Amino acid sequence: MEFSHIPVLKESTIELLNIREGLTYVDGTIGGGGHSKAMLEKANIKLLVGIDQDTEALEAAKKNLESFKNVKFVNNNFKNIDEVFEELGLDKVDGILVDIGVSSYQIDNGERGFSFKQDAKLDMRMSRANPFSAYELVNTYSEEDLTRVIRDYGEEKFAKSIARHIVKQREQQPIETTKQLEEIILSSVPRYRGQDGRSNVQRTFQAIRIEVNGELDALKEFIDKAVNLLNPNGRLAIISFHSLEDRIVKQKFRELSTGCICPPDFPICVCGHKPVVRLITKHPVEATKEEISYNSRSAPAKLRVVEKI
């Protein structure tokens, strides 16, 4: 299957990253290389580092960007950006982008087990090197832990019922495929007001994917590292697709852009806290109706950008 991924919010991202001649940039989730290609076409930059934990994505990016010689490709998780810099002998860069959504290729490729729309083995690993897959999660997590994952990461109100049905079913035999899991979820939620249960399935699959790949922890770990690796006036751009992810980015950017954090009743500042970034986007940039019309998966995307002081 050909790797296909339409870069979301491409024009806004490139504009807000402030790409300039002769500087160095990082695409921490290069995917098929769509955003990176736009960055390379925007200006004659010195170097672009493309990182991805998915080896299939990296191969697609190499093919898509083969006409550009100023690109280094690295197979790693964006949360390990400090390790990548050490490996390449980099000190600071002038812009970093991460698009933390699942690519269209990963969703549409049945073998990867991300989607309930195709019957496949439960997998959902963004990196095939990860020994822990959705199969292990579904078949080994306790009912309590399953409830926590589905409730907290899927924001699913029937999490307890879904977890209970999963545990009951796997006592008979292991749950091995996406269709098996879909059927269990559908049998766990009530039908009312025309709801067919598909949204419950989608939220549960999303929750399991987030847990399998440690996505929220990776994001938290990444932001501090990325800001530290920026030159003054360098920018960090993050595209998220989930309310929990966007909340993490919003809160972290606010914290990093805030000065004194002393209690309001203190007569003078004693914390010494100083802002390290300034907000470029006070509110998230979202897809236009036009973009959503040709790329429906851009609908939930939110872009936030900060600049290093």
N, C-alpha and C positions, 0 to 999 in steps of 0.2 A: 504493500500500500504506500502511495506517495505521501510524503509529509507535507501537509497543507495547513497553514495557520495564517489567517488574515490579521495583521497587527491592529489592535484596537487603539483608538484615540491617537493615531499615528501623527497627524499634523500638529495637534496640541502638544504632544509629548516632545517632538523635535523642537518646536518653538520654545517651550518652557525650559528645556535642557540648555538652551543658549549655546548650541554647537558653534565652535569657533576654530579657525585655521590653526594648525600646528599643535593642537592640544591632544590630551589622552582621555579616552572614555571607556567605560565598562558597561556591557550589557550582561547583567547577572543571570538572566534567564533567556538566552538567545533564541531558543526554540528553532523555528525554521529560518530565522535571520531577517524577518521583515522589518522590525524596528532598527536593527543594526544597518541594514541596507540604506534605509532613509537617513540615518546618521552619517554614513559614509558619503552619501550623495549630497548632503547638505553643505559640507565643507571638506577641504583637504586636511583631514586631521592626521596627527602624527601616528597614533596607534589606537586600535579598538581591541579590547579584550572581551571575548565572548565566552561566557560560562554557561554550562548546563549539566545537570545530573543525568539527563537522558542521552545515552550514546547515539540513539537513532536521531534525535533532534540535532545533535552536533554534526552528524554526517550530512544531514539535510542543509544545515547552515553553511557548511564548507562548500557544498555544491552551489548554493544560492549566491555565495559571496566569493566564488573562485576568481573573479576578475579583479578583486581587491587584494593587494599584497600586504597591506598594513594591518592585518588582523591576526591575533593569536587566539586559538581555541583551547579551552580547558574543560575537562570533564570533572565537575565537582558540584557541590551544592552551594548556592549563593551565600548561605550562612557562613561558609568557610572562606569568605572573601579575603580575610587576613592571610590565610595559608596560601591562597593563590598569588597574592602580592609578593609574599616571601619567595615563593617558587619562581616567579618571573623577575625578581629583583626590582619590583616597583616600590616607590615610596608613596607618592600622592598622585591623584588624578583629578581631572577637571569636571567630571560628570559621571554619575552612576545611575543606571536604570534597572529596575526589576519589574517584570510583569508576572504577578504570582498566580495567574489563572492557569487552568489546565488547557492545553492546546487542543484545537479541533482534531488534530491527528490522534492524540491520546484518547479523546472521547470516542471518535469514530472507529478506531481500530479495535475490533472486537477482541483481539488477542490480549489487549491490555486490561480488560475487565473493569473499565471505569463506568460504563454505561449499562443501564438496565434495558436499553433499546435493542441490544444484541445479546444473544445467549453466549456466554463465555465463562471460562474458569474465573473464579473470584481472584483478583490480583490487586489492581489499583496502585501499584508501585510506580512512582515517577522515575526512580532509579532501579533498574533490574538487579543491581548489586545489593539492594536492600533485602535481607533475608526474611523480613517480616512483611507479609502481605495481608490482604483483606480476608483470605481464607483462614489464616491463623487467628486473626482478630475475632471473626465471627464464630469460630469453633472452639476458642479457648478462653475468651473473656468471660468473667462472671456476669450474672444477670445485673448485678449492681453496676459494674463497670460499663457494660453495654448501654444501660440506661443513661449513665453519665455522659458517655460519648454522644449518643443520639440526641439527648436533651441539650447539652451544652454547645455542641458543634453543628447540630442540625436545627436547633431551636424548634424541635418537634414535640408537640404537646402529648402525643401518644407514645413517647419514648419507652415508658415502663411496659406498656402492652406489647410493643414490638420486641423489646428485649426478652420478655417472658416467652413469647411465641418462638423466638429464635432458639432459646435454650431448650424448650420442649421438643422442637423439631430435631435438633442435633442429637438428642438422646436416642432417637430412632436410627439416624444415620447422619454422617457429616454433611454439612451444607457446602456444596462444591461450586455451584454456578450462579451467575447473576440472575437468571430466571427463577431459580429456586428461592433465592433471597427475596426477589420481587414478590413472588407469590405469598411468602410468609408475611411480608410487610402488609400486603393488600388484605390478608386475612386477619390482620391485627388491628385495623382501624375501622371505625364505623363509617357507613355511607350516609351522607345527609346533604340536603340542599344541592343536589346535582354533583357533588364531589365524587370523583372516581378513584381517589386514593393515589393518583400519580404524583401529586405534589409531596405526599408523605414518603413515597419511594425515593423521589429526588432528594429530599432533605436528608433521609437516612443514608443514602449512598454518599452524599456530600460529606456527612459527618464521619463516616468510616474512612473515606479518602483522606480527610484532614488528619485523622488520628494515625493512619498507616504511615503517612509521610511527615508527621510532626510539623505540619505547615505553620501553625501559629507560633510555636516555640522557635522555629527557624527564623520567622519574621522578626520577632523580638530580639533575637540574638544578632541578627544582621544589621538593624538600624544603627545601633551605637557604633559598630565596627565601621560601617560605611561612612558615617559622618566624620569619624576620625581619619579616614583615608582620603578625604577631599582637600584639595588646595583651597586657600581663601577664595571666595566667590565661586567655588565649584558647587554644582547642584546635584541633589539626590531626588530622583523621580520614582514614585512607586504607584503601580497600577494594581488595584485589588478588585475582587469580584464578589466578596462575601462581606456581610455587615460586620462580622467579628474581626476580619482582617482590617477593614477600613477603620474600625474603632481603635485598633492597636496603633495604626499609622497616625491617626488624628491625635490621639493622646500623647504619643511619643514625640511627635513634631511640636505639639503645644508645650510639652515639658522642656524640650531642647531650645525652644525659642523664648522661654520665659526668664526674666531676670530674678529679682528678689522673690523668694518663696517663704519668707518669714510670716508668721501669723499677723493678720491685719492690725492687731492691737499693740504690736511691738513699736516703740517710738523710733527706733533706728534699725537698719538692717544689720543682722549679725550672721546671716547665712553665707554671705559672700557669693551667692549663686549668680552666675552671669550667663546670658544667652549665648549659644554657640552657633545657632542658625537663625535666619529670618524666614518667615513664611512667604513664599512666592504665590501660593494659592491659599487664600483664607477659607475658601470653600472648594470642595472637590470639583474637578472638571469631569463632565459626563458626556456620553455620546449624544450626538445630535439625532434628530428623527431620521435624517438622511442616512447617517451611518448605520443606524439600527435597521433601516429598510433593506440594506444589502448585507448586513452582518448582524443577525439577531443576537448573537452571543456577546455583542458589545453592550447590550442594554444595561446590565448591572455594573459595568466597569466604572471605577472612580479613580481619578488621577490626582495625587497630591505631590507638591514639589516644595523643597526648601533649599536655601542657599547658605553655604558655610560663611560665617562672619570672619 
